[in-house]
Amino acid sequence: MRPQDTHPAAYQAQLEVYRRMSPERKSGIVRDLSESVRCLAREGIRQRHPEYSNEEVRRALIALIYGSALAQRLWPGDPVPSP
């Protein structure tokens, strides 16, 4: 599905570049993008909850990504911080 903010020719050129990439390069791009998203999410949590410790930010991120139920199972008896 072509993004609405991308010209069709630009989108096709981008697809061709991706098709020529090695699996290792594609995997590296996905890894880097994933880490960028996690960093942005952590910073969003920090901005919404400046009182959270680093551990609370980490647990809130886990809850955001995997759900509160899983976070509660990982840390039974501890409250799950709100993302």
Distance bins in CASP14 RR format, pairs under 12 A and 6 or more apart:
PFRMAT RR
TARGET T0000
AUTHOR 0000-0000-0000
RMODE 2
METHOD distances of the structure
MODEL  1
1 11 0 0 0 0 1 0 0 0 0 0 0
1 15 0 0 0 0 0 1 0 0 0 0 0
2 8 1 0 0 1 0 0 0 0 0 0 0
2 9 0 0 0 0 0 1 0 0 0 0 0
2 10 0 0 0 0 1 0 0 0 0 0 0
2 11 1 0 1 0 0 0 0 0 0 0 0
2 12 0 0 0 0 1 0 0 0 0 0 0
2 13 0 0 0 0 0 1 0 0 0 0 0
2 14 0 0 0 0 1 0 0 0 0 0 0
2 15 0 0 0 0 1 0 0 0 0 0 0
3 10 0 0 0 0 1 0 0 0 0 0 0
3 11 1 0 0 1 0 0 0 0 0 0 0
3 14 0 0 0 0 1 0 0 0 0 0 0
3 15 0 0 0 0 0 1 0 0 0 0 0
4 11 0 0 0 0 0 1 0 0 0 0 0
5 11 0 0 0 0 0 1 0 0 0 0 0
6 12 0 0 0 0 1 0 0 0 0 0 0
6 13 0 0 0 0 1 0 0 0 0 0 0
6 14 1 0 0 1 0 0 0 0 0 0 0
6 15 0 0 0 0 0 1 0 0 0 0 0
7 13 0 0 0 0 1 0 0 0 0 0 0
7 14 0 0 0 0 0 1 0 0 0 0 0
8 14 0 0 0 0 0 1 0 0 0 0 0
8 15 0 0 0 0 0 1 0 0 0 0 0
9 15 0 0 0 0 0 1 0 0 0 0 0
9 16 0 0 0 0 0 1 0 0 0 0 0
10 16 0 0 0 0 0 1 0 0 0 0 0
10 17 0 0 0 0 0 1 0 0 0 0 0
11 17 0 0 0 0 0 1 0 0 0 0 0
11 18 0 0 0 0 0 1 0 0 0 0 0
12 18 0 0 0 0 0 1 0 0 0 0 0
12 19 0 0 0 0 0 1 0 0 0 0 0
13 19 0 0 0 0 0 1 0 0 0 0 0
13 20 0 0 0 0 0 1 0 0 0 0 0
14 20 0 0 0 0 0 1 0 0 0 0 0
14 21 0 0 0 0 0 1 0 0 0 0 0
14 29 0 0 0 0 0 1 0 0 0 0 0
15 21 0 0 0 0 0 1 0 0 0 0 0
17 25 0 0 0 0 0 1 0 0 0 0 0
17 26 0 0 0 0 0 1 0 0 0 0 0
17 29 0 0 0 0 0 1 0 0 0 0 0
18 25 0 0 0 0 1 0 0 0 0 0 0
18 26 1 0 0 1 0 0 0 0 0 0 0
18 29 0 0 0 0 1 0 0 0 0 0 0
18 30 0 0 0 0 0 1 0 0 0 0 0
19 25 0 0 0 0 0 1 0 0 0 0 0
19 26 0 0 0 0 1 0 0 0 0 0 0
20 26 0 0 0 0 0 1 0 0 0 0 0
21 27 0 0 0 0 1 0 0 0 0 0 0
21 28 0 0 0 0 1 0 0 0 0 0 0
21 29 1 0 0 1 0 0 0 0 0 0 0
21 30 0 0 0 0 0 1 0 0 0 0 0
22 28 0 0 0 0 1 0 0 0 0 0 0
22 29 0 0 0 0 0 1 0 0 0 0 0
23 29 0 0 0 0 0 1 0 0 0 0 0
23 30 0 0 0 0 0 1 0 0 0 0 0
24 30 0 0 0 0 0 1 0 0 0 0 0
24 31 0 0 0 0 0 1 0 0 0 0 0
25 31 0 0 0 0 0 1 0 0 0 0 0
25 32 0 0 0 0 0 1 0 0 0 0 0
26 32 0 0 0 0 0 1 0 0 0 0 0
26 33 0 0 0 0 0 1 0 0 0 0 0
27 33 0 0 0 0 0 1 0 0 0 0 0
27 34 0 0 0 0 0 1 0 0 0 0 0
28 34 0 0 0 0 1 0 0 0 0 0 0
28 35 0 0 0 0 1 0 0 0 0 0 0
28 36 0 0 0 0 0 1 0 0 0 0 0
29 35 0 0 0 0 0 1 0 0 0 0 0
29 36 0 0 0 0 0 1 0 0 0 0 0
30 36 0 0 0 0 0 1 0 0 0 0 0
30 37 0 0 0 0 0 1 0 0 0 0 0
31 37 0 0 0 0 0 1 0 0 0 0 0
31 38 0 0 0 0 0 1 0 0 0 0 0
32 38 0 0 0 0 0 1 0 0 0 0 0
32 39 0 0 0 0 0 1 0 0 0 0 0
33 39 0 0 0 0 0 1 0 0 0 0 0
33 40 0 0 0 0 0 1 0 0 0 0 0
34 40 0 0 0 0 0 1 0 0 0 0 0
34 41 0 0 0 0 0 1 0 0 0 0 0
34 65 0 0 0 0 0 1 0 0 0 0 0
35 41 0 0 0 0 0 1 0 0 0 0 0
35 42 0 0 0 0 0 1 0 0 0 0 0
36 42 0 0 0 0 0 1 0 0 0 0 0
36 43 0 0 0 0 0 1 0 0 0 0 0
37 43 0 0 0 0 0 1 0 0 0 0 0
37 44 0 0 0 0 0 1 0 0 0 0 0
37 61 0 0 0 0 0 1 0 0 0 0 0
37 64 0 0 0 0 0 1 0 0 0 0 0
37 65 0 0 0 0 1 0 0 0 0 0 0
38 44 0 0 0 0 0 1 0 0 0 0 0
38 45 0 0 0 0 0 1 0 0 0 0 0
38 57 0 0 0 0 0 1 0 0 0 0 0
38 58 0 0 0 0 0 1 0 0 0 0 0
38 60 0 0 0 0 0 1 0 0 0 0 0
38 61 1 0 0 1 0 0 0 0 0 0 0
38 62 0 0 0 0 0 1 0 0 0 0 0
38 64 0 0 0 0 1 0 0 0 0 0 0
38 65 1 0 0 1 0 0 0 0 0 0 0
39 45 0 0 0 0 0 1 0 0 0 0 0
39 46 0 0 0 0 0 1 0 0 0 0 0
39 57 0 0 0 0 0 1 0 0 0 0 0
39 61 0 0 0 0 1 0 0 0 0 0 0
40 46 0 0 0 0 0 1 0 0 0 0 0
40 47 0 0 0 0 0 1 0 0 0 0 0
40 61 0 0 0 0 0 1 0 0 0 0 0
40 64 0 0 0 0 0 1 0 0 0 0 0
41 47 0 0 0 0 0 1 0 0 0 0 0
41 48 0 0 0 0 0 1 0 0 0 0 0
41 57 0 0 0 0 1 0 0 0 0 0 0
41 58 0 0 0 0 0 1 0 0 0 0 0
41 60 0 0 0 0 1 0 0 0 0 0 0
41 61 1 0 1 0 0 0 0 0 0 0 0
41 62 0 0 0 0 0 1 0 0 0 0 0
41 63 0 0 0 0 0 1 0 0 0 0 0
41 64 1 0 0 1 0 0 0 0 0 0 0
41 65 1 0 0 1 0 0 0 0 0 0 0
41 83 1 0 0 1 0 0 0 0 0 0 0
42 48 0 0 0 0 0 1 0 0 0 0 0
42 49 0 0 0 0 0 1 0 0 0 0 0
42 52 0 0 0 0 0 1 0 0 0 0 0
42 54 0 0 0 0 1 0 0 0 0 0 0
42 56 0 0 0 0 0 1 0 0 0 0 0
42 57 1 0 1 0 0 0 0 0 0 0 0
42 58 0 0 0 0 1 0 0 0 0 0 0
42 59 0 0 0 0 0 1 0 0 0 0 0
42 60 0 0 0 0 1 0 0 0 0 0 0
42 61 1 0 1 0 0 0 0 0 0 0 0
42 62 0 0 0 0 0 1 0 0 0 0 0
42 64 0 0 0 0 1 0 0 0 0 0 0
42 65 0 0 0 0 0 1 0 0 0 0 0
42 83 0 0 0 0 1 0 0 0 0 0 0
43 49 0 0 0 0 0 1 0 0 0 0 0
43 50 0 0 0 0 0 1 0 0 0 0 0
43 52 0 0 0 0 0 1 0 0 0 0 0
43 57 0 0 0 0 1 0 0 0 0 0 0
43 60 0 0 0 0 0 1 0 0 0 0 0
43 61 0 0 0 0 0 1 0 0 0 0 0
43 83 0 0 0 0 0 1 0 0 0 0 0
44 50 0 0 0 0 0 1 0 0 0 0 0
44 52 0 0 0 0 0 1 0 0 0 0 0
44 57 0 0 0 0 1 0 0 0 0 0 0
44 60 0 0 0 0 1 0 0 0 0 0 0
44 61 0 0 0 0 1 0 0 0 0 0 0
44 64 0 0 0 0 1 0 0 0 0 0 0
44 82 0 0 0 0 0 1 0 0 0 0 0
44 83 0 0 0 0 1 0 0 0 0 0 0
45 51 0 0 0 0 0 1 0 0 0 0 0
45 52 1 0 0 1 0 0 0 0 0 0 0
45 53 0 0 0 0 0 1 0 0 0 0 0
45 54 0 0 0 0 0 1 0 0 0 0 0
45 55 0 0 0 0 0 1 0 0 0 0 0
45 56 0 0 0 0 1 0 0 0 0 0 0
45 57 1 0 1 0 0 0 0 0 0 0 0
45 58 0 0 0 0 1 0 0 0 0 0 0
45 59 0 0 0 0 1 0 0 0 0 0 0
45 60 1 0 1 0 0 0 0 0 0 0 0
45 61 1 0 0 1 0 0 0 0 0 0 0
45 62 0 0 0 0 0 1 0 0 0 0 0
45 63 0 0 0 0 1 0 0 0 0 0 0
45 64 1 0 0 1 0 0 0 0 0 0 0
45 65 0 0 0 0 0 1 0 0 0 0 0
45 81 1 0 0 1 0 0 0 0 0 0 0
45 82 0 0 0 0 1 0 0 0 0 0 0
45 83 1 0 1 0 0 0 0 0 0 0 0
46 52 1 0 0 1 0 0 0 0 0 0 0
46 53 0 0 0 0 0 1 0 0 0 0 0
46 54 0 0 0 0 1 0 0 0 0 0 0
46 56 0 0 0 0 1 0 0 0 0 0 0
46 57 1 0 1 0 0 0 0 0 0 0 0
46 58 0 0 0 0 0 1 0 0 0 0 0
46 60 0 0 0 0 1 0 0 0 0 0 0
46 61 0 0 0 0 0 1 0 0 0 0 0
46 81 0 0 0 0 0 1 0 0 0 0 0
46 83 0 0 0 0 0 1 0 0 0 0 0
47 57 0 0 0 0 0 1 0 0 0 0 0
47 60 0 0 0 0 0 1 0 0 0 0 0
47 83 0 0 0 0 0 1 0 0 0 0 0
48 56 0 0 0 0 0 1 0 0 0 0 0
48 57 0 0 0 0 0 1 0 0 0 0 0
48 60 0 0 0 0 1 0 0 0 0 0 0
48 61 0 0 0 0 0 1 0 0 0 0 0
48 64 0 0 0 0 0 1 0 0 0 0 0
48 81 0 0 0 0 0 1 0 0 0 0 0
48 82 0 0 0 0 1 0 0 0 0 0 0
48 83 1 0 0 1 0 0 0 0 0 0 0
49 56 1 0 0 1 0 0 0 0 0 0 0
49 57 1 0 0 1 0 0 0 0 0 0 0
49 59 0 0 0 0 0 1 0 0 0 0 0
49 60 1 0 0 1 0 0 0 0 0 0 0
49 61 0 0 0 0 0 1 0 0 0 0 0
49 64 0 0 0 0 0 1 0 0 0 0 0
49 81 1 0 0 1 0 0 0 0 0 0 0
49 82 1 0 0 1 0 0 0 0 0 0 0
49 83 0 0 0 0 1 0 0 0 0 0 0
50 56 0 0 0 0 0 1 0 0 0 0 0
50 57 0 0 0 0 0 1 0 0 0 0 0
51 57 0 0 0 0 0 1 0 0 0 0 0
51 60 0 0 0 0 0 1 0 0 0 0 0
51 81 0 0 0 0 0 1 0 0 0 0 0
51 82 0 0 0 0 0 1 0 0 0 0 0
52 58 0 0 0 0 1 0 0 0 0 0 0
52 59 0 0 0 0 1 0 0 0 0 0 0
52 60 1 0 0 1 0 0 0 0 0 0 0
52 61 0 0 0 0 0 1 0 0 0 0 0
52 63 0 0 0 0 0 1 0 0 0 0 0
52 79 0 0 0 0 0 1 0 0 0 0 0
52 81 1 0 0 1 0 0 0 0 0 0 0
52 82 0 0 0 0 1 0 0 0 0 0 0
52 83 0 0 0 0 0 1 0 0 0 0 0
53 59 0 0 0 0 1 0 0 0 0 0 0
53 60 0 0 0 0 0 1 0 0 0 0 0
53 81 0 0 0 0 1 0 0 0 0 0 0
54 60 0 0 0 0 0 1 0 0 0 0 0
54 61 0 0 0 0 0 1 0 0 0 0 0
54 81 0 0 0 0 0 1 0 0 0 0 0
55 61 0 0 0 0 0 1 0 0 0 0 0
55 62 0 0 0 0 0 1 0 0 0 0 0
55 75 0 0 0 0 1 0 0 0 0 0 0
55 78 0 0 0 0 1 0 0 0 0 0 0
55 81 0 0 0 0 1 0 0 0 0 0 0
56 62 0 0 0 0 0 1 0 0 0 0 0
56 63 0 0 0 0 0 1 0 0 0 0 0
56 71 0 0 0 0 0 1 0 0 0 0 0
56 75 0 0 0 0 0 1 0 0 0 0 0
56 78 0 0 0 0 1 0 0 0 0 0 0
56 79 0 0 0 0 1 0 0 0 0 0 0
56 80 0 0 0 0 1 0 0 0 0 0 0
56 81 1 0 1 0 0 0 0 0 0 0 0
56 82 0 0 0 0 1 0 0 0 0 0 0
56 83 0 0 0 0 0 1 0 0 0 0 0
57 63 0 0 0 0 0 1 0 0 0 0 0
57 64 0 0 0 0 0 1 0 0 0 0 0
57 81 1 0 0 1 0 0 0 0 0 0 0
57 82 0 0 0 0 0 1 0 0 0 0 0
57 83 0 0 0 0 1 0 0 0 0 0 0
58 64 0 0 0 0 0 1 0 0 0 0 0
58 65 0 0 0 0 0 1 0 0 0 0 0
58 71 0 0 0 0 0 1 0 0 0 0 0
58 74 0 0 0 0 0 1 0 0 0 0 0
58 75 0 0 0 0 0 1 0 0 0 0 0
58 80 0 0 0 0 0 1 0 0 0 0 0
58 81 0 0 0 0 1 0 0 0 0 0 0
58 83 0 0 0 0 0 1 0 0 0 0 0
59 65 0 0 0 0 0 1 0 0 0 0 0
59 66 0 0 0 0 0 1 0 0 0 0 0
59 67 0 0 0 0 0 1 0 0 0 0 0
59 68 0 0 0 0 0 1 0 0 0 0 0
59 70 0 0 0 0 0 1 0 0 0 0 0
59 71 1 0 0 1 0 0 0 0 0 0 0
59 72 0 0 0 0 1 0 0 0 0 0 0
59 74 1 0 0 1 0 0 0 0 0 0 0
59 75 1 0 0 1 0 0 0 0 0 0 0
59 77 0 0 0 0 0 1 0 0 0 0 0
59 78 1 0 0 1 0 0 0 0 0 0 0
59 79 0 0 0 0 1 0 0 0 0 0 0
59 80 1 0 0 1 0 0 0 0 0 0 0
59 81 1 0 1 0 0 0 0 0 0 0 0
59 82 0 0 0 0 0 1 0 0 0 0 0
59 83 0 0 0 0 1 0 0 0 0 0 0
60 66 0 0 0 0 0 1 0 0 0 0 0
60 67 0 0 0 0 0 1 0 0 0 0 0
60 68 0 0 0 0 1 0 0 0 0 0 0
60 71 0 0 0 0 1 0 0 0 0 0 0
60 75 0 0 0 0 0 1 0 0 0 0 0
60 78 0 0 0 0 0 1 0 0 0 0 0
60 79 0 0 0 0 0 1 0 0 0 0 0
60 80 1 0 0 1 0 0 0 0 0 0 0
60 81 1 0 1 0 0 0 0 0 0 0 0
60 82 1 0 0 1 0 0 0 0 0 0 0
60 83 1 0 1 0 0 0 0 0 0 0 0
61 67 0 0 0 0 0 1 0 0 0 0 0
61 71 0 0 0 0 1 0 0 0 0 0 0
61 80 0 0 0 0 0 1 0 0 0 0 0
61 81 0 0 0 0 1 0 0 0 0 0 0
61 82 0 0 0 0 0 1 0 0 0 0 0
61 83 1 0 0 1 0 0 0 0 0 0 0
62 68 0 0 0 0 1 0 0 0 0 0 0
62 69 0 0 0 0 0 1 0 0 0 0 0
62 70 1 0 0 1 0 0 0 0 0 0 0
62 71 1 0 1 0 0 0 0 0 0 0 0
62 72 0 0 0 0 0 1 0 0 0 0 0
62 73 0 0 0 0 0 1 0 0 0 0 0
62 74 1 0 0 1 0 0 0 0 0 0 0
62 75 0 0 0 0 1 0 0 0 0 0 0
62 78 0 0 0 0 0 1 0 0 0 0 0
62 80 0 0 0 0 1 0 0 0 0 0 0
62 81 0 0 0 0 1 0 0 0 0 0 0
62 83 0 0 0 0 1 0 0 0 0 0 0
63 69 0 0 0 0 1 0 0 0 0 0 0
63 70 1 0 0 1 0 0 0 0 0 0 0
63 71 1 1 0 0 0 0 0 0 0 0 0
63 72 0 0 0 0 1 0 0 0 0 0 0
63 73 0 0 0 0 0 1 0 0 0 0 0
63 74 0 0 0 0 1 0 0 0 0 0 0
63 75 0 0 0 0 1 0 0 0 0 0 0
63 78 0 0 0 0 0 1 0 0 0 0 0
63 79 0 0 0 0 0 1 0 0 0 0 0
63 80 1 0 1 0 0 0 0 0 0 0 0
63 81 1 0 0 1 0 0 0 0 0 0 0
63 82 1 0 0 1 0 0 0 0 0 0 0
63 83 1 0 1 0 0 0 0 0 0 0 0
64 70 0 0 0 0 0 1 0 0 0 0 0
64 71 0 0 0 0 1 0 0 0 0 0 0
64 80 0 0 0 0 0 1 0 0 0 0 0
64 81 0 0 0 0 1 0 0 0 0 0 0
64 82 0 0 0 0 1 0 0 0 0 0 0
64 83 1 1 0 0 0 0 0 0 0 0 0
65 71 0 0 0 0 1 0 0 0 0 0 0
65 74 0 0 0 0 0 1 0 0 0 0 0
65 83 0 0 0 0 1 0 0 0 0 0 0
66 72 0 0 0 0 0 1 0 0 0 0 0
66 73 0 0 0 0 1 0 0 0 0 0 0
66 74 0 0 0 0 1 0 0 0 0 0 0
66 80 0 0 0 0 0 1 0 0 0 0 0
66 83 0 0 0 0 0 1 0 0 0 0 0
67 73 0 0 0 0 1 0 0 0 0 0 0
67 74 0 0 0 0 0 1 0 0 0 0 0
67 80 0 0 0 0 1 0 0 0 0 0 0
67 82 0 0 0 0 0 1 0 0 0 0 0
67 83 0 0 0 0 1 0 0 0 0 0 0
68 74 0 0 0 0 0 1 0 0 0 0 0
68 75 0 0 0 0 0 1 0 0 0 0 0
68 78 0 0 0 0 0 1 0 0 0 0 0
68 79 0 0 0 0 0 1 0 0 0 0 0
68 80 1 0 1 0 0 0 0 0 0 0 0
68 81 0 0 0 0 1 0 0 0 0 0 0
68 82 0 0 0 0 1 0 0 0 0 0 0
68 83 0 0 0 0 1 0 0 0 0 0 0
69 75 0 0 0 0 0 1 0 0 0 0 0
69 76 0 0 0 0 0 1 0 0 0 0 0
69 80 0 0 0 0 1 0 0 0 0 0 0
70 76 0 0 0 0 0 1 0 0 0 0 0
70 80 0 0 0 0 1 0 0 0 0 0 0
71 77 0 0 0 0 0 1 0 0 0 0 0
71 78 0 0 0 0 1 0 0 0 0 0 0
71 79 0 0 0 0 1 0 0 0 0 0 0
71 80 1 0 1 0 0 0 0 0 0 0 0
71 81 0 0 0 0 1 0 0 0 0 0 0
71 82 0 0 0 0 0 1 0 0 0 0 0
71 83 0 0 0 0 1 0 0 0 0 0 0
72 78 0 0 0 0 1 0 0 0 0 0 0
72 79 0 0 0 0 1 0 0 0 0 0 0
72 80 1 0 1 0 0 0 0 0 0 0 0
72 81 0 0 0 0 0 1 0 0 0 0 0
73 80 0 0 0 0 1 0 0 0 0 0 0
74 80 0 0 0 0 1 0 0 0 0 0 0
75 81 0 0 0 0 1 0 0 0 0 0 0
END
